[in-house]
Amino acid sequence: MILAGLLTATLFWADVGPKQALVCPPAAITQCLAALPPKVRQQLPIDKTRYSDALALRAAMAIPVDDPSVAGIVLWAPEQLASSQSALWNGQVYQLSLQQQPLLTLWHELGHLEIKRLQGQLLPKRLTALEYEWLADCYMLWRSVRSSGKLTLAWQQYDRRNLGVISDIDNLSHWSSLYLLPVLTRYNASQIAAFPSFSDFVGDFFPQIPRYDNDTIAEFSSLLQRVFGVGSVQPLPDYMFWRRPALGAILKPTLVRLMGAVNAEHWLQQQRMLPPNSSTVQVTESALNRS
């Protein structure tokens, strides 16, 4: 798919697993509904305002349906997406330029539809909000690598999720970096590209990825707010000392990319976020750009 062509399209069909999804600009919802088979259309709201209300200020939203050939629809408003992501720490605003983010967002939403299909098969019937998000990002990761042969866009999404939760703890439900890191360190680009379908990929990595329970997520949330939250002026390096190295390992790739390896290491050391043996975290600038 060519991004420029997608951005000028009105509505189009996109492959997702063995099915297809109809990608709909909100302004074209009437045409989108008319393009769907009657049995699919019957599962969707008739009131057109329901779609704009549901999308609100978001750039995209997936709506699954039960059909043997149609996975669902994706409401897609790429003009709502920012071209960069920023966050404040260390007394400085750090900014990440986002490349091809409309396409990554589309792949993420298609991932939601494919995950819905795989629930009760390769995936549990019930998933938490965070599980939906990190699995959808893994679908995006797989699609981006299959398209480009590189991990560059996957790391961009990783950094974007880290910056999102640093700047606003309300983004915790989308903090997929927790789970993207073990996937990105387990596979290289050629290994990911070798999986012919996402179901093959998810069937390989999902049983191997350790899960974080609710208490651990809550501790991460509290620590993130303590370190990065507005009003956190007084440093408390011993606060949740037992959770700091794990948080440091998740943040380090992003910090290295935006601050440089030396400054990132120094900041993590100040925050006591390095493991006792820092050699256990092997993330360097060259590693982040590997393909």
NUPASE-252825 format. One record per residue (C-alpha): y, z, x. Coordinates in steps of 0.05 Angstrom, whole numbers, padded with zeros to 5 digits, always signed. Layout:
# NUPASE-252825
YZX...
This chain:
# NUPASE-252825
+00000+00000+00000+00070-00018+00024+00120+00038+00011+00179-00008-00001+00140-00045-00055+00119+00019-00088+00190+00045-00091+00214-00017-00129+00154-00020-00176+00160+00001-00248+00088+00023-00261+00024+00007-00225-00049+00026-00220-00074+00064-00159-00145+00076-00136-00169+00148-00134-00242+00158-00118-00285+00115-00164-00230+00113-00216-00158+00090-00224-00094+00127-00242-00032+00097-00274+00030+00115-00235+00090+00120-00282+00164+00127-00269+00189+00176-00321+00237+00124-00350+00178+00077-00363+00133+00127-00399+00132+00085-00463+00106+00024-00424+00057+00069-00386+00026+00097-00450+00020+00028-00479-00017+00004-00417-00071+00057-00425-00136+00048-00464-00132+00079-00534-00183+00133-00518-00141+00155-00459-00075+00151-00496-00103+00197-00549-00110+00253-00498-00037+00251-00479+00026+00277-00515+00059+00228-00562+00128+00259-00555+00161+00224-00495+00206+00283-00480+00145+00325-00463+00137+00285-00399+00208+00291-00374+00209+00365-00392+00143+00377-00354+00168+00339-00293+00236+00373-00293+00266+00368-00223+00200+00354-00189+00186+00288-00155+00115+00279-00182+00063+00309-00228-00010+00291-00243-00039+00293-00313-00115+00286-00313-00155+00256-00370-00229+00253-00388-00250+00180-00381-00304+00143-00340-00254+00095-00308-00184+00127-00315-00171+00191-00275-00104+00204-00307-00030+00188-00299+00019+00208-00245+00091+00217-00264+00128+00195-00202+00202+00201-00187+00208+00190-00111+00284+00189-00115+00281+00264-00126+00251+00276-00057+00294+00300+00001+00291+00261+00067+00286+00325+00108+00262+00398+00104+00299+00455+00137+00293+00530+00148+00332+00585+00183+00304+00631+00236+00323+00655+00305+00396+00648+00284+00390+00573+00277+00375+00521+00224+00316+00477+00243+00307+00411+00208+00247+00366+00200+00258+00292+00184+00207+00269+00132+00176+00200+00142+00142+00164+00083+00147+00227+00041+00146+00189-00026+00079+00159-00007+00051+00226+00017+00074+00258-00048+00039+00204-00088-00025+00214-00049-00020+00289-00060-00016+00279-00135-00074+00229-00134-00111+00283-00097-00102+00330-00155-00137+00280-00200-00195+00270-00152-00203+00345-00143-00207+00352-00218-00264+00302-00218-00301+00339-00163-00296+00408-00195-00365+00432-00215-00396+00383-00166-00374+00391-00093-00320+00440-00112-00321+00504-00154-00307+00497-00229-00249+00545-00222-00196+00540-00168-00134+00580-00155-00065+00548-00154-00065+00551-00078-00134+00520-00074-00111+00461-00117-00052+00451-00070-00087+00454-00004-00144+00410-00027-00093+00359-00054-00060+00361+00015-00128+00349+00047-00135+00288+00003-00067+00266+00026-00088+00279+00098-00151+00236+00089-00112+00179+00056-00058+00180+00110-00109+00178+00167-00148+00123+00133-00083+00084+00126-00052+00096+00194-00109+00118+00240-00065+00177+00262-00053+00250+00245+00022+00244+00249+00036+00246+00174-00015+00302+00164+00021+00345+00215+00087+00328+00181+00060+00355+00115+00034+00417+00153+00103+00429+00181+00136+00416+00114+00092+00469+00080+00108+00519+00135+00183+00507+00130+00178+00511+00054+00149+00581+00055+00195+00604+00111+00257+00583+00071+00232+00607+00003+00173+00653-00010+00166+00623-00079+00133+00564-00044+00074+00609-00027+00029+00574-00078+00039+00509-00039+00029+00539+00031-00029+00494+00048-00019+00504+00123-00065+00564+00118-00123+00516+00106-00097+00452+00137-00098+00483+00206-00174+00493+00210-00184+00422+00183-00135+00392+00233-00166+00429+00291-00238+00414+00269-00230+00338+00264-00193+00285+00302-00164+00223+00269-00224+00178+00283-00272+00229+00254-00231+00235+00190-00224+00160+00184-00299+00153+00189-00310+00187+00122-00313+00129+00072-00293+00172+00012-00256+00237+00001-00318+00266-00031-00355+00255+00035-00298+00288+00072-00291+00348+00026-00366+00357+00024-00365+00364+00100-00306+00411+00110-00303+00453+00047-00365+00496+00060-00339+00511+00131-00268+00533+00116-00259+00609+00112-00223+00634+00050-00165+00683+00046-00171+00736-00008-00112+00757-00052-00098+00819-00010-00092+00778+00053-00046+00727+00019-00003+00785-00006+00002+00812+00065+00022+00744+00092+00075+00740+00037+00102+00809+00054+00105+00793+00128+00138+00726+00117+00192+00760+00076+00201+00814+00128+00209+00764+00185+00247+00707+00150+00275+00736+00085+00349+00740+00071+00374+00808+00092+00319+00820+00143+00368+00836+00199+00334+00894+00233+00271+00871+00271+00209+00912+00258+00158+00882+00306+00105+00934+00288+00108+00919+00213+00039+00893+00193+00020+00887+00266-00052+00871+00246-00031+00808+00209+00021+00782+00258-00025+00743+00306-00058+00706+00249+00011+00687+00220+00034+00666+00289-00026+00620+00297-00008+00585+00231+00066+00578+00248+00059+00560+00321+00047+00484+00313+00110+00479+00272+00151+00523+00318+00128+00483+00379+00148+00418+00346+00217+00442+00326+00235+00492+00381+00196+00465+00439+00136+00499+00470+00173+00548+00515+00222+00572+00462+00167+00577+00410+00124+00619+00456+00182+00664+00472+00200+00674+00398+00128+00688+00379+00123+00739+00436+00186+00774+00411+00156+00778+00342+00089+00802+00370+00055+00743+00337+00015+00721+00397-00058+00742+00401-00078+00792+00455-00104+00733+00495-00055+00677+00479-00102+00626+00508-00141+00631+00442-00085+00591+00409-00088+00523+00441-00032+00484+00407+00014+00445+00452+00064+00390+00440+00014+00338+00465-00041+00365+00420+00004+00359+00359+00012+00284+00372-00060+00268+00385-00091+00213+00343
